[in-house]
Amino acid sequence: MIGRLSGILIEKHPLQLLVDCNGVGYEVSVPMSTFYHLPSTGEKVLLLTHLIVREDAQLLYGFGTAQERELFRELIKISGVGARTALSLLSGMSVTDLAQAVTLQEAGRLTRIPGIGKKTAERLLLELKGKLGADIGAAASASDANTDVLNALIALGYSDKEAALALKQVPAGSSVSEGIRHALKALSKG
């Protein structure tokens, strides 16, 4: 198993990279979340990887963080979810957003991602509930107050996107009432 690549980034195109590791060029598929944080071509890059060996191909997937790789591995274990769908999910949502969607059982947030229909979203929510590792779920479970603030904003009529943006303005460790106050203040300024 190839667990990590460290080398020079030769080529980068959305979802596909070529990394030179001591004269050997590895083609690596990456989600957009990793792609956005890549250095320029010709510079050193470090990727955590997952290798899938099939009868007709050996496919290497790269990730910028351990949480992305762990979530990718959880996603491909689910029946009907392959590597392409897992990359789509990771490209469309951050690890924290996906963990939060699973915690709150929000299928609507998943169906906004191309290639994810209602049935697939429901299967993902069912299969991932309680399976997200401590590292992945930490942001969602450690922020019960943030979840309550988010739900309160949505109940007040704000969209998921507006509520999530306002939630970013809430200081860490705020109580629910303080969080709602800060979020509403941020929304009134916007």
Secondary structure, 3 states (H helix, E strand, C coil): CCCEEEEEEEEEECCEEEEEECCEEEEEECCHHHHCCCCCCCCEEEEEEEEEECCCCEEEEEECCHHHHHHHHHHHCCCCCCHHHHHHHHHHCCHHHHHHHHHHCCHHHHHCCCCCCHHHHHHHHHHHCCCCCHHHHHHHHCCHHHHHHHHHHHHCCCCHHHHHHHHCCCCCCCCHHHHHHHHHHHHHHC
